[in-house]
Amino acid sequence: MPDTVIQINNLTKNYGKGRGVFDISLDIPRGQVFGYVGTNGSGKTTTIRHMMGFVKADHGSVTVHGLNSWKDSTQIMNFVSYVPGEIAFPALASGTDFLKLQAEYLGIHDFTYMNHVISLLQLDPTANLKRMSKGMKQKTAIVAALMGDKEILILDEPTTGLDPLMRDAFLELIREEKAKGRTIFMSSHIFEEIEHVCDQVAMIKDGKLVDTVDLWALRHWKTKTFDIRFSTPEDYNGFLAEWSHIKDVDQEALLCQVEMPAAEIHQLFHVLNNYSVASLKEQHITLDQYFRQIYTKGEH
């Protein structure tokens, strides 16, 4: 088992009127990309602010490499880079000035990787810092975080303001960082981007953890669903008479949907060998679908 880099133990911060986080516990393993999803106001940023040592918990704790995030926040900054959800830059003329200042603070003299990130994100750092669009500010913050070459990345809604092409470029950067062995904690409300890069994902609702799912397990779900279209009515009716795991049918289209344990797939294909099949498509459950099911359970 990989060792735990970030540990959240029974974290509680109650702001009143149901706002805050309540009894959150998570273990973030080394080298993983860990996603944190939920609607706006669900508690994602509050959790991250505790991880960064910006807020003192009412109860529980967060440790990063065994260091208490509240008491040892200065030490923790030696190996953590952070992209905040709300970006505020110092009073400098341009993005270049800010990145130079950041490089001096971090002791960076080789700008090869910084320039790679700038190029990939198509950032013009010479632009006026205060007049940058939301997307430009986001790109600048991402460059500033990644150029530090830190072991841990904590990213709060990092793709806010980025267009779809730049989101894809950012996800490519995350894959590069993971390949280096980085540990990445990333919050988002966009399930698709989380699903593309994360190893595990936790969902928070109203300040409480709803569930945590392993993406590999989700992709290899224990139940399989297939849409099968037959070539003739005879094949369609014959299969329906023989196969028991029928979830849905469309007689006019000669289409049926079957759902079964993954272990029975070989049996399904053995039966289908006796019929003329026009098309067969597996239905994969997405992260969005999975969490929608979990999310709405408590509402009924």
C-alpha positions as CSV (number, residue, x, y, z in Angstrom):
1,M,0.0,0.0,0.0
2,P,1.3,3.5,-0.8
3,D,2.1,5.7,2.1
4,T,-0.3,8.5,3.1
5,V,1.0,12.0,2.2
6,I,-2.1,14.0,3.3
7,Q,-4.3,12.8,6.1
8,I,-7.5,14.5,7.1
9,N,-8.9,13.2,10.4
10,N,-12.5,14.1,11.6
11,L,-12.1,17.6,10.3
12,T,-14.9,19.9,11.5
13,K,-15.3,23.7,11.0
14,N,-18.8,24.9,11.8
15,Y,-19.6,28.4,10.5
16,G,-23.3,28.1,11.6
17,K,-26.5,27.6,9.6
18,G,-25.2,24.4,8.1
19,R,-22.2,26.0,6.6
20,G,-18.7,24.5,7.0
21,V,-17.3,21.0,7.0
22,F,-18.3,18.2,9.3
23,D,-16.3,15.1,10.4
24,I,-14.3,14.9,7.1
25,S,-11.7,12.0,7.0
26,L,-9.5,11.3,4.0
27,D,-6.2,9.7,3.2
28,I,-4.3,10.9,0.1
29,P,-1.7,8.4,-1.0
30,R,1.7,9.4,-2.4
31,G,1.8,9.7,-6.2
32,Q,-1.9,9.8,-6.7
33,V,-4.2,12.4,-8.3
34,F,-7.0,12.7,-5.9
35,G,-10.2,14.5,-7.0
36,Y,-12.6,16.4,-4.7
37,V,-16.0,17.1,-6.2
38,G,-19.2,18.9,-5.1
39,T,-21.4,21.8,-5.9
40,N,-20.5,25.4,-5.1
41,G,-20.7,25.9,-1.3
42,S,-20.4,22.2,-0.5
43,G,-17.2,22.6,1.5
44,K,-14.4,22.0,-1.0
45,T,-12.6,25.3,-0.5
46,T,-13.0,25.1,3.3
47,T,-11.3,21.7,3.3
48,I,-8.5,23.0,1.2
49,R,-8.0,26.1,3.3
50,H,-7.5,23.8,6.3
51,M,-5.0,21.7,4.3
52,M,-3.0,24.9,3.6
53,G,-3.1,26.0,7.2
54,F,-5.2,29.1,6.6
55,V,-8.0,28.1,8.9
56,K,-7.9,26.5,12.3
57,A,-10.3,23.6,12.8
58,D,-12.9,23.4,15.5
59,H,-12.2,19.7,15.7
60,G,-10.0,17.2,14.0
61,S,-6.8,17.9,12.1
62,V,-5.0,17.8,8.8
63,T,-1.4,16.6,8.5
64,V,0.9,16.9,5.4
65,H,3.9,14.6,5.6
66,G,3.1,14.2,9.3
67,L,3.2,17.9,9.9
68,N,0.1,19.7,11.4
69,S,-1.2,22.0,8.7
70,W,-2.2,24.7,11.3
71,K,0.9,24.6,13.5
72,D,3.5,23.8,10.9
73,S,2.2,25.6,7.8
74,T,5.5,27.4,7.1
75,Q,7.4,24.1,6.9
76,I,4.7,22.6,4.8
77,M,5.1,25.3,2.2
78,N,8.5,23.9,1.4
79,F,7.0,21.0,-0.5
80,V,3.5,22.2,-1.4
81,S,2.4,24.4,-4.4
82,Y,-1.1,25.9,-4.3
83,V,-3.6,27.3,-6.8
84,P,-6.3,29.2,-4.9
85,G,-9.9,29.3,-6.0
86,E,-9.9,33.1,-5.8
87,I,-6.8,34.6,-7.3
88,A,-5.4,37.9,-6.0
89,F,-2.0,39.2,-7.4
90,P,0.3,41.7,-5.8
91,A,0.6,45.2,-7.2
92,L,3.0,44.5,-10.1
93,A,2.9,45.7,-13.7
94,S,2.8,42.4,-15.6
95,G,2.6,38.7,-15.4
96,T,6.3,38.5,-16.2
97,D,7.1,40.7,-13.1
98,F,5.0,38.4,-10.9
99,L,6.6,35.2,-12.3
100,K,10.1,36.7,-11.9
101,L,9.3,37.5,-8.3
102,Q,7.9,34.0,-7.7
103,A,11.1,32.5,-9.2
104,E,13.3,34.6,-6.9
105,Y,11.3,33.5,-3.9
106,L,11.6,29.9,-4.9
107,G,15.2,30.2,-5.9
108,I,14.6,29.1,-9.5
109,H,17.3,29.8,-12.0
110,D,16.4,27.3,-14.8
111,F,13.2,28.5,-16.5
112,T,12.9,25.6,-19.0
113,Y,9.9,24.0,-17.3
114,M,8.2,27.4,-16.6
115,N,8.5,28.2,-20.3
116,H,7.1,24.8,-21.2
117,V,4.0,25.5,-19.1
118,I,3.6,29.0,-20.5
119,S,3.8,27.6,-24.0
120,L,1.3,24.8,-23.4
121,L,-1.2,27.2,-21.8
122,Q,-0.6,29.8,-24.5
123,L,-0.1,32.5,-21.9
124,D,1.2,35.9,-22.7
125,P,2.9,36.8,-19.4
126,T,3.8,40.4,-20.5
127,A,0.1,41.4,-20.2
128,N,-0.9,43.9,-17.5
129,L,-1.5,41.9,-14.4
130,K,-4.5,43.8,-13.2
131,R,-6.2,43.9,-16.6
132,M,-5.9,40.2,-17.3
133,S,-9.1,38.2,-17.9
134,K,-10.1,35.5,-15.5
135,G,-8.6,32.8,-17.8
136,M,-5.3,34.7,-18.1
137,K,-5.1,35.1,-14.3
138,Q,-5.8,31.4,-13.9
139,K,-3.1,30.4,-16.3
140,T,-0.6,32.7,-14.6
141,A,-1.4,31.2,-11.2
142,I,-1.0,27.7,-12.6
143,V,2.4,28.6,-14.1
144,A,3.5,30.1,-10.7
145,A,2.4,26.9,-8.9
146,L,4.0,24.4,-11.3
147,M,7.3,26.2,-11.8
148,G,8.1,25.5,-8.2
149,D,8.6,21.8,-9.0
150,K,7.1,20.9,-5.5
151,E,6.2,17.4,-4.4
152,I,2.6,18.2,-3.6
153,L,0.1,20.2,-5.6
154,I,-3.1,21.4,-4.0
155,L,-5.4,22.9,-6.7
156,D,-8.8,24.6,-5.9
157,E,-11.0,24.7,-9.0
158,P,-7.9,25.2,-11.2
159,T,-9.7,25.2,-14.6
160,T,-12.1,28.0,-13.7
161,G,-12.0,30.5,-16.6
162,L,-10.2,28.2,-19.0
163,D,-11.8,27.4,-22.3
164,P,-12.1,23.7,-23.3
165,L,-8.8,23.6,-25.3
166,M,-6.9,25.1,-22.3
167,R,-8.6,22.6,-20.0
168,D,-7.2,19.8,-22.1
169,A,-3.8,21.4,-22.0
170,F,-4.0,21.7,-18.2
171,L,-5.0,18.1,-17.8
172,E,-2.0,17.2,-19.9
173,L,0.2,19.1,-17.4
174,I,-1.4,17.1,-14.6
175,R,-0.5,13.9,-16.3
176,E,3.1,15.1,-16.6
177,E,3.2,16.0,-12.9
178,K,1.8,12.6,-12.0
179,A,4.4,10.9,-14.2
180,K,7.0,12.7,-12.0
181,G,5.5,11.0,-8.9
182,R,3.8,14.2,-7.6
183,T,0.8,13.9,-5.3
184,I,-2.0,16.1,-6.5
185,F,-5.2,17.1,-4.7
186,M,-7.6,18.8,-7.1
187,S,-11.1,20.1,-6.4
188,S,-13.6,20.7,-9.2
189,H,-17.3,20.7,-10.1
190,I,-16.5,19.4,-13.6
191,F,-16.8,15.6,-13.3
192,E,-15.4,14.9,-16.8
193,E,-12.0,16.5,-16.2
194,I,-11.7,14.8,-12.8
195,E,-12.5,11.4,-14.4
196,H,-9.8,11.9,-17.0
197,V,-6.9,12.3,-14.6
198,C,-7.8,11.1,-11.1
199,D,-7.1,7.8,-9.3
200,Q,-9.6,8.4,-6.5
201,V,-12.4,10.8,-6.1
202,A,-14.3,11.9,-3.0
203,M,-17.6,13.8,-3.1
204,I,-18.7,16.3,-0.5
205,K,-22.3,17.5,0.0
206,D,-23.4,20.1,2.5
207,G,-20.0,19.8,4.2
208,K,-20.2,16.1,4.7
209,L,-18.5,13.3,2.7
210,V,-20.9,11.4,0.6
211,D,-18.6,8.7,-0.8
212,T,-15.1,8.0,-2.1
213,V,-14.6,6.0,-5.3
214,D,-11.6,4.3,-6.9
215,L,-11.7,5.3,-10.6
216,W,-10.1,1.9,-11.7
217,A,-12.9,0.1,-9.9
218,L,-15.5,2.4,-11.5
219,R,-14.1,1.6,-15.0
220,H,-14.1,-2.1,-14.2
221,W,-17.5,-2.1,-12.5
222,K,-18.8,-5.4,-11.1
223,T,-22.0,-5.1,-13.1
224,K,-21.9,-4.8,-16.9
225,T,-24.6,-3.3,-19.2
226,F,-24.8,-3.9,-23.0
227,D,-27.1,-2.6,-25.7
228,I,-27.6,-5.4,-28.3
229,R,-29.4,-4.9,-31.6
230,F,-30.4,-8.0,-33.6
231,S,-30.5,-8.4,-37.3
232,T,-33.9,-10.1,-37.5
233,P,-37.1,-10.4,-35.4
234,E,-36.4,-14.1,-35.1
235,D,-33.0,-13.5,-33.5
236,Y,-34.4,-10.8,-31.2
237,N,-37.2,-13.0,-29.9
238,G,-35.1,-16.0,-29.6
239,F,-32.5,-14.2,-27.5
240,L,-35.2,-12.7,-25.2
241,A,-36.6,-16.2,-24.6
242,E,-33.2,-17.6,-23.7
243,W,-31.5,-14.8,-21.7
244,S,-32.8,-13.8,-18.3
245,H,-30.8,-10.6,-17.5
246,I,-33.0,-8.2,-19.6
247,K,-33.1,-4.6,-18.4
248,D,-34.9,-2.9,-21.2
249,V,-36.3,-3.7,-24.7
250,D,-37.3,-1.8,-27.9
251,Q,-39.1,-4.3,-30.1
252,E,-39.4,-2.0,-33.0
253,A,-35.7,-1.4,-33.1
254,L,-34.9,-5.0,-32.3
255,L,-32.9,-3.7,-29.4
256,C,-32.5,-4.9,-25.9
257,Q,-30.4,-3.9,-22.9
258,V,-28.9,-6.6,-20.7
259,E,-27.3,-6.1,-17.3
260,M,-25.4,-8.9,-15.5
261,P,-22.5,-9.6,-13.2
262,A,-19.1,-9.1,-15.0
263,A,-18.3,-12.7,-14.3
264,E,-21.1,-13.8,-16.7
265,I,-19.9,-12.0,-19.8
266,H,-18.4,-15.1,-21.3
267,Q,-21.8,-16.8,-20.9
268,L,-23.5,-13.9,-22.7
269,F,-21.2,-14.1,-25.7
270,H,-21.6,-17.9,-25.8
271,V,-25.4,-17.4,-26.1
272,L,-25.0,-14.5,-28.6
273,N,-23.0,-16.8,-30.9
274,N,-26.2,-18.5,-31.8
275,Y,-27.8,-15.3,-33.1
276,S,-27.2,-12.7,-35.8
277,V,-26.2,-9.5,-34.0
278,A,-26.2,-6.2,-35.9
279,S,-24.5,-4.2,-33.1
280,L,-23.3,-4.5,-29.5
281,K,-22.3,-1.6,-27.3
282,E,-21.2,-1.6,-23.7
283,Q,-22.6,1.1,-21.5
284,H,-20.0,2.5,-19.1
285,I,-21.1,4.2,-16.0
286,T,-19.5,7.7,-15.7
287,L,-18.3,9.4,-12.6
288,D,-21.1,11.9,-13.1
289,Q,-23.8,9.2,-13.3
290,Y,-22.3,7.4,-10.3
291,F,-22.3,10.4,-8.0
292,R,-25.7,11.5,-9.2
293,Q,-27.1,8.2,-8.0
294,I,-25.2,8.6,-4.6
295,Y,-26.0,12.3,-4.3
296,T,-29.8,11.9,-4.7
297,K,-30.1,8.9,-2.4
298,G,-30.6,11.1,0.7
299,E,-33.2,13.2,-1.1
300,H,-35.8,10.4,-1.3
